[in-house]
Amino acid sequence: MSGHSHFKNIQRKKEAVDQKRAKDFAKISRLIIASVREKGKDSQSNPSLKILISKARDINMPKDKIESAIKRGAGEGDEGKLESFTFEAYGPQGSALIIEGATDNKNRSFSQIRDILKKKGGKIAEQGSVRWMFEQFGIMEIENNSSDTELWAIEAGAKDIKEKKDSLIIYTAPEKLESVKKYLQDKGIEISSSILGWVAKDIIQVEKENIENLLDALSEEDSVENIYLNTEQ
């Protein structure tokens, strides 16, 4: 009996590791797709792609998955030409979301995302009914930042800076993203990722489990690249 229990414990641990690995792969894939769409598939002329490929290798992401993400970002292979989308939605307990991505079939992706929201206590919102709750920023992530990075970012025109566990998040006005990015790169700072993203004007409190279940489900949808919401998660 104890042996059976021990086996179940090992099995649960393996499932947890597999789930985390799948989420990590999905996150890197989305970042690679976005990077290729923005700056092209040549890692020599696209520094952020080079960093992302290195990260993918560090977490033992299979080579074919990396190549598939690059092809998808370039609109090549079986996926074909990709079309960008932005959906607005309501989540559990009055939370609001902006969901961005790219797909070769917008109607199919809309249907799949709508079904996920419905199952997890949310729903698609009319265009414009959620976006007013957010403000657009240029958002950069920097890992292993030097002690001067924050000062340089401010000098370059950053609007806000936040520290995460292992990185620094820099917020700029949308039109300042590229100039701040170049300023930091000229100082020898490597930018892990940079996007035009959305930040909620006001943060609301919701039950963590409810919103995380929704985020996990949306993150598993291949066409979804970025999710922005007005909660602490």
C-alpha positions in Angstrom: 0.0 0.0 0.0 2.8 2.4 0.9 4.6 1.4 -2.3 1.4 2.3 -4.3 1.3 5.6 -2.5 4.9 6.3 -3.2 4.3 5.5 -6.9 1.4 8.0 -7.0 3.5 10.7 -5.4 6.2 10.2 -8.0 3.6 10.2 -10.7 2.1 13.5 -9.4 5.6 15.1 -9.3 6.4 14.0 -12.8 3.0 15.4 -14.1 3.8 18.7 -12.3 7.3 18.8 -14.0 5.8 18.0 -17.4 3.1 20.7 -17.0 5.7 23.3 -16.1 7.9 22.2 -19.0 5.0 22.5 -21.4 4.2 26.0 -20.1 7.8 27.1 -20.4 8.0 25.8 -24.0 4.7 27.5 -24.9 5.9 30.8 -23.4 9.3 30.7 -25.3 7.4 29.7 -28.5 5.1 32.7 -28.3 8.1 35.1 -27.7 10.0 33.6 -30.6 6.9 34.0 -32.9 6.5 37.6 -31.8 10.2 38.4 -32.3 10.3 36.9 -35.8 7.2 38.7 -36.8 8.6 42.0 -35.6 12.3 41.7 -36.7 12.6 38.7 -39.0 13.9 35.2 -38.7 17.7 35.9 -39.0 19.1 35.6 -35.5 22.2 37.6 -36.6 20.2 40.7 -37.4 17.5 40.0 -34.7 19.3 40.0 -31.3 16.2 39.3 -29.3 15.6 36.1 -31.4 19.2 35.0 -30.7 18.6 35.4 -26.9 15.3 33.5 -27.1 16.8 30.6 -29.0 19.5 30.4 -26.4 16.9 30.4 -23.6 15.0 27.7 -25.4 18.1 25.5 -25.6 18.8 26.2 -21.9 15.4 24.6 -21.0 16.0 21.7 -23.4 13.3 22.7 -25.8 13.4 20.4 -28.8 15.1 21.7 -31.9 12.0 21.0 -34.0 9.8 23.1 -31.7 12.2 26.0 -32.0 12.2 25.7 -35.8 8.4 25.4 -35.9 8.1 28.6 -33.8 10.5 30.5 -36.2 8.6 29.3 -39.2 5.3 30.2 -37.7 6.5 33.7 -36.9 7.7 34.0 -40.5 4.4 32.7 -41.9 6.1 29.7 -43.4 5.3 26.0 -43.4 2.0 24.4 -42.8 0.7 27.3 -40.7 0.7 29.6 -43.7 0.3 33.4 -43.5 -0.5 34.6 -40.0 -3.0 37.3 -39.2 -2.7 39.3 -36.0 -5.7 39.6 -33.6 -6.7 41.4 -30.4 -9.7 40.2 -28.5 -11.1 41.9 -25.4 -12.8 39.8 -22.7 -14.2 39.7 -19.2 -12.8 37.1 -16.8 -14.0 35.8 -13.4 -15.1 38.3 -10.8 -15.2 41.3 -13.1 -11.6 40.9 -14.3 -10.8 42.3 -17.7 -8.4 40.9 -20.3 -6.8 41.9 -23.6 -5.7 38.8 -25.6 -3.3 39.2 -28.5 -2.0 36.6 -30.9 -1.6 35.5 -34.5 -3.4 32.8 -36.5 -3.9 31.5 -39.9 -7.7 31.3 -39.2 -9.1 34.1 -37.2 -12.6 32.7 -37.0 -11.3 29.4 -35.6 -9.1 31.1 -33.0 -12.0 33.4 -32.0 -14.2 30.4 -31.4 -11.6 28.5 -29.4 -10.8 31.5 -27.2 -14.5 32.2 -26.7 -15.1 28.6 -25.6 -12.1 28.7 -23.2 -13.5 31.9 -21.6 -16.9 30.4 -21.3 -15.7 27.3 -19.5 -13.6 29.3 -17.1 -16.2 31.9 -16.1 -15.5 34.6 -18.7 -16.8 35.9 -22.0 -15.7 37.8 -25.1 -16.4 41.5 -24.8 -17.3 44.0 -27.5 -14.3 45.9 -29.0 -13.5 49.0 -27.0 -15.5 47.9 -23.9 -12.3 46.7 -22.1 -9.4 48.6 -23.8 -10.3 51.9 -22.0 -9.2 50.2 -18.7 -5.7 49.8 -20.0 -2.9 52.1 -21.3 -0.4 51.1 -24.0 3.3 51.1 -23.2 6.5 49.9 -24.6 7.6 47.1 -22.4 11.1 45.7 -22.1 12.5 42.9 -20.0 16.2 42.8 -19.0 17.9 40.0 -17.2 21.1 40.2 -15.2 20.9 44.0 -15.2 23.9 46.0 -14.0 23.6 48.6 -11.2 23.6 51.4 -13.9 20.7 50.0 -16.0 17.9 51.8 -14.1 19.8 55.1 -14.3 20.4 54.7 -18.0 16.8 53.7 -18.6 15.6 56.9 -16.9 18.1 59.0 -18.9 16.8 57.4 -22.1 13.2 58.4 -21.2 11.7 55.4 -19.4 8.3 56.1 -17.7 8.5 53.4 -15.1 10.7 50.6 -13.9 9.7 47.5 -11.9 11.9 44.7 -10.4 10.9 41.1 -10.8 12.6 38.1 -9.2 15.3 37.7 -11.9 14.8 40.6 -14.2 13.9 44.3 -14.7 10.8 45.5 -16.5 11.1 48.9 -18.2 8.0 50.8 -19.3 8.2 53.5 -22.0 5.8 55.6 -24.0 4.9 53.6 -27.1 6.8 56.0 -29.4 9.9 55.8 -27.2 10.3 52.0 -27.1 12.9 51.7 -29.9 14.9 54.8 -28.8 15.2 53.6 -25.2 16.0 50.1 -26.4 18.8 51.3 -28.7 20.2 53.6 -25.9 20.4 50.6 -23.5 21.9 48.3 -26.2 24.5 50.9 -27.0 25.4 50.7 -23.3 25.9 46.9 -23.7 22.6 45.9 -22.1 21.0 42.8 -23.6 17.2 43.1 -24.0 15.4 39.8 -23.4 12.2 40.9 -25.0 10.5 44.1 -26.1 6.9 44.6 -27.1 4.1 47.2 -27.3 1.8 46.0 -24.5 -1.0 47.0 -22.3 -1.0 47.9 -18.6 -4.1 48.1 -16.5 -4.9 51.6 -15.1 -6.4 50.1 -12.0 -5.7 46.6 -10.4 -8.6 44.7 -8.9 -8.5 41.8 -6.4 -9.8 38.4 -7.5 -9.4 34.8 -6.3 -6.0 33.6 -7.5 -7.1 30.1 -8.4 -9.9 31.3 -10.7 -7.8 33.7 -12.8 -4.9 31.3 -12.9 -7.1 28.5 -14.3 -8.2 30.8 -17.0 -4.7 32.0 -17.8 -3.4 28.4 -18.0 -6.1 27.5 -20.4 -5.6 30.5 -22.6 -1.8 29.9 -22.6 -2.3 26.5 -24.0 -4.0 27.9 -27.1 -1.4 27.9 -29.8 -2.5 31.2 -31.4 -2.3 33.2 -28.2 0.9 35.3 -27.7 0.2 37.8 -25.0 -2.4 38.2 -22.3 -2.9 41.4 -20.3 -5.3 41.7 -17.3 -6.3 44.0 -14.5 -5.5 41.7 -11.6 -2.3 41.1 -9.7 -1.4 37.9 -11.7 
